[in-house]
Amino acid sequence: MKGRLAAINCYEFTDLLIRDLLRGRVEALVVASNNQDVTTFDNLVESTQYDLYSHVILVNADGHGGSAVRAPYRDPHRRRIFDIHGNNLFAT
């Protein structure tokens, strides 16, 4: 089975024109991030998952946590695959 994957950084993730380019072309979007604004990026993951109807994987490399994986399932309890929040998680 072939899948289409796109990878962008956190600055591109805030650009709504990128969503237009990716819509209907990817099954998963990986976002590499290094930011402190965890709440805003949590909301962006949720909205992008609905907008692209694809998996969205946010990996926050900062010490603030905020990594998440969302899936485009019909049942709300299945959409949240993974969440990790907190201080100094995976930070070097």
VOTI-17639 format. One record per atom (N, C-alpha, C, O, CB): residue number from 1; residue in one letter; atom name; x, y negated, z negated. Coordinates in steps of 0.001 Angstrom, whole numbers, padded with zeros to 6 digits. Last residue first. Glycine has a CB too. Example, Ala and Ser with C-alpha at 12.3 -4.5 7.8 and 13.67 -1.06 7.14 Angstrom:
# residues 2
<2,'s','N',<012850,002250,-007080>>
<2,'s','CA',<013670,001060,-007140>>
<2,'s','C',<012900,-000030,-007870>>
<2,'s','O',<013409,-001138,-008039>>
<2,'s','CB',<014084,000598,-005725>>
<1,'a','N',<013190,005690,-007800>>
<1,'a','CA',<012300,004500,-007800>>
<1,'a','C',<013200,003300,-007800>>
<1,'a','O',<014236,003319,-008465>>
<1,'a','CB',<011308,004473,-009046>>
This chain:
# residues 92
<92,'t','N',<016714,-017965,-025332>>
<92,'t','CA',<018118,-017640,-025630>>
<92,'t','C',<018790,-018814,-026274>>
<92,'t','O',<019974,-018744,-026603>>
<92,'t','CB',<018879,-017230,-024364>>
<91,'a','N',<013447,-016733,-025951>>
<91,'a','CA',<014353,-017862,-025729>>
<91,'a','C',<015773,-017441,-026077>>
<91,'a','O',<015996,-016660,-027001>>
<91,'a','CB',<013925,-019098,-026571>>
<90,'f','N',<011354,-015022,-026433>>
<90,'f','CA',<012211,-014754,-025292>>
<90,'f','C',<013162,-015911,-024982>>
<90,'f','O',<013628,-016039,-023850>>
<90,'f','CB',<011365,-014454,-024086>>
<89,'l','N',<009891,-017448,-028356>>
<89,'l','CA',<009682,-016138,-027757>>
<89,'l','C',<010529,-016021,-026507>>
<89,'l','O',<010420,-016855,-025609>>
<89,'l','CB',<008192,-015906,-027431>>
<88,'n','N',<009836,-019821,-029911>>
<88,'n','CA',<011092,-019063,-029727>>
<88,'n','C',<010869,-017642,-029217>>
<88,'n','O',<011592,-016726,-029610>>
<88,'n','CB',<011853,-019004,-031038>>
<87,'n','N',<006435,-019727,-030887>>
<87,'n','CA',<007714,-020420,-030861>>
<87,'n','C',<008870,-019445,-030715>>
<87,'n','O',<008877,-018375,-031323>>
<87,'n','CB',<007888,-021249,-032119>>
<86,'g','N',<003706,-018731,-028771>>
<86,'g','CA',<004425,-018865,-030027>>
<86,'g','C',<005777,-019495,-029817>>
<86,'g','O',<006194,-019757,-028689>>
<86,'g','CB',<004581,-017522,-030697>>
<85,'h','N',<002073,-016245,-026823>>
<85,'h','CA',<002260,-017628,-027225>>
<85,'h','C',<003005,-017654,-028550>>
<85,'h','O',<002934,-016714,-029342>>
<85,'h','CB',<000902,-018370,-027334>>
<84,'i','N',<001126,-014267,-024249>>
<84,'i','CA',<002074,-014356,-025351>>
<84,'i','C',<002340,-015833,-025614>>
<84,'i','O',<002778,-016568,-024728>>
<84,'i','CB',<003404,-013582,-025032>>
<83,'d','N',<-001066,-012092,-022637>>
<83,'d','CA',<-000842,-013428,-023187>>
<83,'d','C',<000239,-013332,-024243>>
<83,'d','O',<000249,-012397,-025043>>
<83,'d','CB',<-002153,-014031,-023784>>
<82,'f','N',<-002546,-010218,-020045>>
<82,'f','CA',<-001424,-010407,-020958>>
<82,'f','C',<-001346,-011865,-021364>>
<82,'f','O',<-001535,-012762,-020543>>
<82,'f','CB',<-000097,-009950,-020313>>
<81,'i','N',<-005023,-010065,-018801>>
<81,'i','CA',<-004166,-008881,-018842>>
<81,'i','C',<-003119,-009022,-019950>>
<81,'i','O',<-002844,-008077,-020690>>
<81,'i','CB',<-003477,-008662,-017474>>
<80,'r','N',<-008148,-011110,-018623>>
<80,'r','CA',<-006932,-011433,-019378>>
<80,'r','C',<-006111,-010157,-019544>>
<80,'r','O',<-006464,-009279,-020331>>
<80,'r','CB',<-007277,-012061,-020776>>
<79,'r','N',<-010249,-009772,-017303>>
<79,'r','CA',<-009451,-010799,-016615>>
<79,'r','C',<-008138,-011114,-017311>>
<79,'r','O',<-007127,-011359,-016654>>
<79,'r','CB',<-010250,-012062,-016485>>
<78,'r','N',<-011924,-008100,-018681>>
<78,'r','CA',<-010825,-007480,-017946>>
<78,'r','C',<-009879,-008502,-017319>>
<78,'r','O',<-008805,-008128,-016848>>
<78,'r','CB',<-011377,-006580,-016872>>
<77,'h','N',<-013978,-009583,-019710>>
<77,'h','CA',<-013074,-008946,-020673>>
<77,'h','C',<-011883,-008267,-019989>>
<77,'h','O',<-010924,-007895,-020665>>
<77,'h','CB',<-013841,-007921,-021506>>
<76,'p','N',<-015488,-010384,-017427>>
<76,'p','CA',<-014618,-011345,-018134>>
<76,'p','C',<-013613,-010692,-019088>>
<76,'p','O',<-012505,-011203,-019253>>
<76,'p','CB',<-015470,-012313,-018913>>
<75,'d','N',<-015635,-008563,-014470>>
<75,'d','CA',<-015908,-008518,-015913>>
<75,'d','C',<-014952,-009431,-016665>>
<75,'d','O',<-013736,-009274,-016559>>
<75,'d','CB',<-015794,-007076,-016445>>
<74,'r','N',<-014389,-008994,-011977>>
<74,'r','CA',<-015737,-009496,-012231>>
<74,'r','C',<-016040,-009585,-013735>>
<74,'r','O',<-016626,-010560,-014204>>
<74,'r','CB',<-016766,-008595,-011544>>
<73,'y','N',<-010939,-010035,-011828>>
<73,'y','CA',<-011987,-009042,-011996>>
<73,'y','C',<-013327,-009690,-012310>>
<73,'y','O',<-013386,-010797,-012845>>
<73,'y','CB',<-011611,-008068,-013091>>
<72,'p','N',<-008318,-011144,-011084>>
<72,'p','CA',<-009596,-011631,-010553>>
<72,'p','C',<-010731,-010605,-010654>>
<72,'p','O',<-011411,-010339,-009663>>
<72,'p','CB',<-009420,-012035,-009110>>
<71,'a','N',<-006180,-011628,-013958>>
<71,'a','CA',<-006615,-010846,-012803>>
<71,'a','C',<-008004,-011305,-012359>>
<71,'a','O',<-008782,-011801,-013175>>
<71,'a','CB',<-006621,-009332,-013136>>
<70,'r','N',<-003265,-013088,-015452>>
<70,'r','CA',<-004723,-013058,-015257>>
<70,'r','C',<-005036,-012309,-013972>>
<70,'r','O',<-004262,-012346,-013016>>
<70,'r','CB',<-005320,-014502,-015211>>
<69,'v','N',<-000778,-013375,-017839>>
<69,'v','CA',<-001160,-012698,-016600>>
<69,'v','C',<-002681,-012637,-016565>>
<69,'v','O',<-003315,-012192,-017522>>
<69,'v','CB',<-000524,-011256,-016502>>
<68,'a','N',<001603,-015643,-019343>>
<68,'a','CA',<000275,-015052,-019216>>
<68,'a','C',<000119,-014356,-017870>>
<68,'a','O',<000788,-014696,-016894>>
<68,'a','CB',<-000807,-016123,-019387>>
<67,'s','N',<003517,-017449,-021742>>
<67,'s','CA',<003479,-016565,-020589>>
<67,'s','C',<002126,-015866,-020558>>
<67,'s','O',<001565,-015533,-021603>>
<67,'s','CB',<004643,-015534,-020632>>
<66,'g','N',<003905,-019076,-023973>>
<66,'g','CA',<002988,-019512,-022947>>
<66,'g','C',<003028,-018682,-021684>>
<66,'g','O',<002609,-019164,-020632>>
<66,'g','CB',<003264,-020909,-022614>>
<65,'g','N',<006866,-020230,-025644>>
<65,'g','CA',<005932,-019172,-025260>>
<65,'g','C',<005073,-019637,-024106>>
<65,'g','O',<005481,-020510,-023339>>
<65,'g','CB',<005049,-018755,-026449>>
<64,'h','N',<008813,-022071,-026119>>
<64,'h','CA',<007463,-022399,-026565>>
<64,'h','C',<006450,-021308,-026257>>
<64,'h','O',<005273,-021459,-026587>>
<64,'h','CB',<007021,-023680,-025933>>
<63,'g','N',<011332,-021882,-025067>>
<63,'g','CA',<011113,-021355,-026406>>
<63,'g','C',<009722,-021604,-026943>>
<63,'g','O',<009474,-021367,-028125>>
<63,'g','CB',<012099,-021937,-027336>>
<62,'d','N',<010827,-021086,-021564>>
<62,'d','CA',<011182,-021973,-022658>>
<62,'d','C',<010892,-021309,-024002>>
<62,'d','O',<010255,-020256,-024039>>
<62,'d','CB',<010421,-023298,-022540>>
<61,'a','N',<009912,-019650,-019467>>
<61,'a','CA',<011232,-019303,-019974>>
<61,'a','C',<011661,-020160,-021155>>
<61,'a','O',<012754,-019972,-021690>>
<61,'a','CB',<012243,-019424,-018878>>
<60,'n','N',<006925,-018299,-018705>>
<60,'n','CA',<007507,-019504,-019277>>
<60,'n','C',<008810,-019128,-019961>>
<60,'n','O',<008809,-018369,-020930>>
<60,'n','CB',<006527,-020190,-020274>>
<59,'v','N',<005327,-017084,-016106>>
<59,'v','CA',<006439,-016707,-016959>>
<59,'v','C',<007107,-017987,-017435>>
<59,'v','O',<007774,-018676,-016662>>
<59,'v','CB',<007451,-015776,-016210>>
<58,'l','N',<002236,-016121,-014999>>
<58,'l','CA',<003009,-017278,-015448>>
<58,'l','C',<004077,-016794,-016417>>
<58,'l','O',<003768,-016169,-017431>>
<58,'l','CB',<002091,-018353,-016117>>
<57,'i','N',<000553,-014781,-012454>>
<57,'i','CA',<001527,-014400,-013474>>
<57,'i','C',<002372,-015628,-013791>>
<57,'i','O',<003128,-016110,-012948>>
<57,'i','CB',<002424,-013198,-012997>>
<56,'v','N',<-002516,-013926,-011206>>
<56,'v','CA',<-001626,-015058,-011457>>
<56,'v','C',<-000754,-014680,-012650>>
<56,'v','O',<-001253,-014308,-013712>>
<56,'v','CB',<-002436,-016396,-011727>>
<55,'h','N',<-004191,-012193,-008619>>
<55,'h','CA',<-003501,-012143,-009900>>
<55,'h','C',<-002604,-013375,-010008>>
<55,'h','O',<-002009,-013809,-009022>>
<55,'h','CB',<-002672,-010821,-010048>>
<54,'s','N',<-006821,-014066,-006968>>
<54,'s','CA',<-005654,-013184,-006969>>
<54,'s','C',<-005100,-013127,-008397>>
<54,'s','O',<-005493,-013909,-009262>>
<54,'s','CB',<-004556,-013685,-005952>>
<53,'y','N',<-008481,-016220,-006139>>
<53,'y','CA',<-008992,-014869,-006336>>
<53,'y','C',<-007856,-013852,-006168>>
<53,'y','O',<-007923,-012930,-005356>>
<53,'y','CB',<-010147,-014571,-005342>>
<52,'l','N',<-007782,-018839,-006124>>
<52,'l','CA',<-007130,-017969,-005156>>
<52,'l','C',<-007730,-016566,-005120>>
<52,'l','O',<-007506,-015814,-004171>>
<52,'l','CB',<-005661,-017881,-005463>>
<51,'d','N',<-009552,-019807,-008150>>
<51,'d','CA',<-009419,-020494,-006863>>
<51,'d','C',<-008834,-019582,-005780>>
<51,'d','O',<-009330,-019555,-004654>>
<51,'d','CB',<-008542,-021733,-007022>>
<50,'y','N',<-009232,-018162,-010384>>
<50,'y','CA',<-010543,-018290,-009734>>
<50,'y','C',<-010422,-018847,-008319>>
<50,'y','O',<-011115,-018401,-007405>>
<50,'y','CB',<-011458,-019188,-010566>>
<49,'q','N',<-006521,-018580,-010850>>
<49,'q','CA',<-007021,-017213,-010682>>
<49,'q','C',<-008387,-017226,-010009>>
<49,'q','O',<-008664,-016385,-009153>>
<49,'q','CB',<-007103,-016493,-012042>>
<48,'t','N',<-006477,-021314,-011287>>
<48,'t','CA',<-005847,-020771,-010081>>
<48,'t','C',<-006319,-019349,-009812>>
<48,'t','O',<-006496,-018963,-008656>>
<48,'t','CB',<-004320,-020801,-010214>>
<47,'s','N',<-007719,-021555,-013787>>
<47,'s','CA',<-008348,-022146,-012604>>
<47,'s','C',<-007763,-021589,-011308>>
<47,'s','O',<-008490,-021412,-010331>>
<47,'s','CB',<-008192,-023663,-012630>>
<46,'e','N',<-005880,-020124,-015454>>
<46,'e','CA',<-007299,-019752,-015347>>
<46,'e','C',<-007920,-020292,-014069>>
<46,'e','O',<-008583,-019550,-013344>>
<46,'e','CB',<-008079,-020266,-016558>>
<45,'v','N',<-003515,-021598,-015049>>
<45,'v','CA',<-003559,-020169,-014722>>
<45,'v','C',<-005002,-019724,-014535>>
<45,'v','O',<-005319,-019027,-013571>>
<45,'v','CB',<-002874,-019327,-015829>>
<44,'l','N',<-004296,-024095,-016058>>
<44,'l','CA',<-003948,-023959,-014644>>
<44,'l','C',<-003966,-022497,-014198>>
<44,'l','O',<-004390,-022197,-013082>>
<44,'l','CB',<-002571,-024566,-014379>>
<43,'n','N',<-004579,-023468,-018779>>
<43,'n','CA',<-005753,-023866,-017995>>
<43,'n','C',<-005501,-023767,-016498>>
<43,'n','O',<-006400,-023392,-015745>>
<43,'n','CB',<-006162,-025285,-018350>>
<42,'d','N',<-001904,-022954,-019373>>
<42,'d','CA',<-002925,-021910,-019587>>
<42,'d','C',<-004170,-022212,-018761>>
<42,'d','O',<-004740,-021325,-018127>>
<42,'d','CB',<-003296,-021800,-021091>>
<41,'f','N',<-000843,-025476,-018861>>
<41,'f','CA',<-000512,-024390,-017952>>
<41,'f','C',<-001411,-023174,-018164>>
<41,'f','O',<-001657,-022430,-017215>>
<41,'f','CB',<000940,-023995,-018125>>
<40,'t','N',<-001915,-026913,-021028>>
<40,'t','CA',<-002225,-027309,-019654>>
<40,'t','C',<-001952,-026166,-018686>>
<40,'t','O',<-002751,-025915,-017783>>
<40,'t','CB',<-001411,-028545,-019253>>
<39,'t','N',<-000723,-025486,-023190>>
<39,'t','CA',<-002175,-025572,-023029>>
<39,'t','C',<-002573,-025938,-021606>>
<39,'t','O',<-003482,-025328,-021042>>
<39,'t','CB',<-002746,-026589,-023996>>
<38,'v','N',<002073,-025890,-022919>>
<38,'v','CA',<001495,-024551,-022795>>
<38,'v','C',<-000004,-024613,-022533>>
<38,'v','O',<-000506,-023845,-021713>>
<38,'v','CB',<001768,-023736,-024056>>
<37,'d','N',<004265,-027819,-022274>>
<37,'d','CA',<002821,-028057,-022191>>
<37,'d','C',<002072,-026751,-021935>>
<37,'d','O',<001510,-026545,-020859>>
<37,'d','CB',<002505,-029078,-021080>>
<36,'q','N',<006929,-027314,-022040>>
<36,'q','CA',<006370,-027355,-023388>>
<36,'q','C',<004850,-027460,-023383>>
<36,'q','O',<004216,-027208,-024408>>
<36,'q','CB',<006957,-028516,-024154>>
<35,'n','N',<008492,-025135,-019584>>
<35,'n','CA',<007810,-026341,-020047>>
<35,'n','C',<007282,-026185,-021464>>
<35,'n','O',<007202,-025083,-022006>>
<35,'n','CB',<006670,-026688,-019113>>
<34,'n','N',<009298,-023605,-017134>>
<34,'n','CA',<010142,-023945,-018265>>
<34,'n','C',<009586,-025242,-018848>>
<34,'n','O',<010145,-026317,-018631>>
<34,'n','CB',<011661,-024089,-017844>>
<33,'s','N',<008307,-020918,-014954>>
<33,'s','CA',<008073,-022177,-015649>>
<33,'s','C',<009069,-022350,-016783>>
<33,'s','O',<009609,-021382,-017318>>
<33,'s','CB',<006639,-022240,-016186>>
<32,'a','N',<007284,-019376,-012091>>
<32,'a','CA',<008408,-019510,-013011>>
<32,'a','C',<008333,-020893,-013639>>
<32,'a','O',<008301,-021907,-012942>>
<32,'a','CB',<009778,-019291,-012282>>
<31,'v','N',<004574,-017554,-011173>>
<31,'v','CA',<004993,-018927,-011445>>
<31,'v','C',<006118,-018903,-012481>>
<31,'v','O',<005919,-018460,-013612>>
<31,'v','CB',<003791,-019795,-011945>>
<30,'v','N',<003292,-015561,-008663>>
<30,'v','CA',<004202,-015604,-009804>>
<30,'v','C',<004688,-017033,-009953>>
<30,'v','O',<005153,-017649,-008994>>
<30,'v','CB',<005403,-014613,-009626>>
<29,'l','N',<000338,-014269,-007474>>
<29,'l','CA',<001152,-015482,-007519>>
<29,'l','C',<001975,-015454,-008800>>
<29,'l','O',<001425,-015336,-009895>>
<29,'l','CB',<000262,-016772,-007448>>
<28,'a','N',<-001025,-011804,-005325>>
<28,'a','CA',<-000487,-012199,-006626>>
<28,'a','C',<000398,-013428,-006466>>
<28,'a','O',<001100,-013597,-005469>>
<28,'a','CB',<000310,-011036,-007269>>
<27,'e','N',<-001980,-011629,-002808>>
<27,'e','CA',<-002687,-010849,-003832>>
<27,'e','C',<-002203,-011203,-005238>>
<27,'e','O',<-002891,-010934,-006222>>
<27,'e','CB',<-002499,-009347,-003581>>
<26,'v','N',<-002383,-014262,-000382>>
<26,'v','CA',<-001603,-013536,-001387>>
<26,'v','C',<-002523,-012740,-002306>>
<26,'v','O',<-003671,-013112,-002549>>
<26,'v','CB',<-000741,-014511,-002213>>
<25,'r','N',<-004106,-015567,001343>>
<25,'r','CA',<-002858,-015021,001892>>
<25,'r','C',<-002049,-014195,000910>>
<25,'r','O',<-001121,-013494,001314>>
<25,'r','CB',<-002009,-016131,002392>>
<24,'g','N',<-006235,-016897,000243>>
<24,'g','CA',<-006511,-015849,001215>>
<24,'g','C',<-005280,-015172,001790>>
<24,'g','O',<-005402,-014291,002640>>
<24,'g','CB',<-007302,-016409,002316>>
<23,'r','N',<-004296,-019709,-000436>>
<23,'r','CA',<-005637,-019114,-000523>>
<23,'r','C',<-005870,-018124,000614>>
<23,'r','O',<-005723,-018460,001789>>
<23,'r','CB',<-006717,-020211,-000496>>
<22,'l','N',<-001918,-021067,000006>>
<22,'l','CA',<-001863,-019678,-000445>>
<22,'l','C',<-003212,-018964,-000420>>
<22,'l','O',<-003258,-017734,-000385>>
<22,'l','CB',<-001310,-019629,-001831>>
<21,'l','N',<-002566,-023664,000766>>
<21,'l','CA',<-001678,-022874,001615>>
<21,'l','C',<-001711,-021389,001273>>
<21,'l','O',<-001549,-020545,002155>>
<21,'l','CB',<-000262,-023390,001499>>
<20,'d','N',<-004117,-024478,-001401>>
<20,'d','CA',<-004720,-024402,-000070>>
<20,'d','C',<-003874,-023547,000871>>
<20,'d','O',<-004413,-022793,001682>>
<20,'d','CB',<-004899,-025807,000515>>
<19,'r','N',<-002155,-024513,-003395>>
<19,'r','CA',<-003266,-023558,-003470>>
<19,'r','C',<-003927,-023390,-002110>>
<19,'r','O',<-004260,-022273,-001715>>
<19,'r','CB',<-004304,-024016,-004506>>
<18,'i','N',<-000639,-026685,-002575>>
<18,'i','CA',<-000029,-025354,-002519>>
<18,'i','C',<-001123,-024286,-002573>>
<18,'i','O',<-001036,-023271,-001881>>
<18,'i','CB',<000986,-025160,-003688>>
<17,'l','N',<-002268,-028805,-003214>>
<17,'l','CA',<-002106,-028466,-001791>>
<17,'l','C',<-001465,-027091,-001606>>
<17,'l','O',<-001712,-026414,-000609>>
<17,'l','CB',<-001258,-029532,-001086>>
<16,'l','N',<-001998,-029160,-005935>>
<16,'l','CA',<-003195,-028469,-005446>>
<16,'l','C',<-003107,-028123,-003963>>
<16,'l','O',<-003812,-027224,-003503>>
<16,'l','CB',<-004420,-029325,-005692>>
<15,'d','N',<000685,-028761,-007923>>
<15,'d','CA',<000320,-029330,-006629>>
<15,'d','C',<-000849,-028546,-006035>>
<15,'d','O',<-000689,-027381,-005671>>
<15,'d','CB',<001532,-029322,-005660>>
<14,'t','N',<001514,-027366,-010094>>
<14,'t','CA',<000613,-028489,-010347>>
<14,'t','C',<000144,-029163,-009056>>
<14,'t','O',<-000710,-030048,-009100>>
<14,'t','CB',<001298,-029511,-011237>>
<13,'f','N',<003315,-025591,-009020>>
<13,'f','CA',<002061,-025072,-009573>>
<13,'f','C',<001050,-026184,-009832>>
<13,'f','O',<-000156,-025943,-009788>>
<13,'f','CB',<002332,-024313,-010865>>
<12,'e','N',<005599,-026990,-008477>>
<12,'e','CA',<004728,-026647,-007354>>
<12,'e','C',<003357,-026169,-007830>>
<12,'e','O',<002359,-026327,-007127>>
<12,'e','CB',<005381,-025570,-006490>>
<11,'y','N',<006626,-027018,-011060>>
<11,'y','CA',<006304,-028279,-010397>>
<11,'y','C',<005369,-028050,-009213>>
<11,'y','O',<004451,-028837,-008981>>
<11,'y','CB',<007585,-028981,-009930>>
<10,'c','N',<007124,-024318,-011649>>
<10,'c','CA',<006073,-025031,-012385>>
<10,'c','C',<005691,-026361,-011735>>
<10,'c','O',<004542,-026788,-011849>>
<10,'c','CB',<006525,-025280,-013810>>
<9,'n','N',<007570,-022513,-008516>>
<9,'n','CA',<008008,-023018,-009816>>
<9,'n','C',<006903,-023877,-010436>>
<9,'n','O',<005874,-024125,-009808>>
<9,'n','CB',<009324,-023835,-009675>>
<8,'i','N',<006414,-019406,-007014>>
<8,'i','CA',<006612,-020854,-007028>>
<8,'i','C',<007137,-021268,-008394>>
<8,'i','O',<007148,-020465,-009327>>
<8,'i','CB',<005292,-021606,-006692>>
<7,'a','N',<005874,-016687,-004919>>
<7,'a','CA',<006540,-017170,-006123>>
<7,'a','C',<006782,-018670,-005979>>
<7,'a','O',<007287,-019138,-004959>>
<7,'a','CB',<007880,-016408,-006372>>
<6,'a','N',<003559,-014251,-003779>>
<6,'a','CA',<004170,-015575,-003636>>
<6,'a','C',<004789,-015967,-004970>>
<6,'a','O',<004273,-015609,-006028>>
<6,'a','CB',<003120,-016643,-003171>>
<5,'l','N',<002933,-011235,-002099>>
<5,'l','CA',<003298,-011894,-003345>>
<5,'l','C',<003916,-013244,-003010>>
<5,'l','O',<004702,-013362,-002070>>
<5,'l','CB',<004279,-011019,-004184>>
<4,'r','N',<000915,-008794,-000828>>
<4,'r','CA',<001558,-010074,-000541>>
<4,'r','C',<001717,-010830,-001844>>
<4,'r','O',<000758,-011035,-002590>>
<4,'r','CB',<000738,-010907,000492>>
<3,'g','N',<001413,-005292,-000394>>
<3,'g','CA',<000831,-006430,-001086>>
<3,'g','C',<001596,-007691,-000742>>
<3,'g','O',<002779,-007647,-000406>>
<3,'g','CB',<000825,-006203,-002600>>
<2,'k','N',<000639,-002107,000916>>
<2,'k','CA',<001399,-003344,001001>>
<2,'k','C',<000652,-004449,000264>>
<2,'k','O',<-000576,-004524,000298>>
<2,'k','CB',<001649,-003739,002477>>
<1,'m','N',<000841,001185,000000>>
<1,'m','CA',<000000,000000,000000>>
<1,'m','C',<000880,-001241,000000>>
<1,'m','O',<001767,-001383,-000842>>
<1,'m','CB',<-000953,-000002,-001215>>
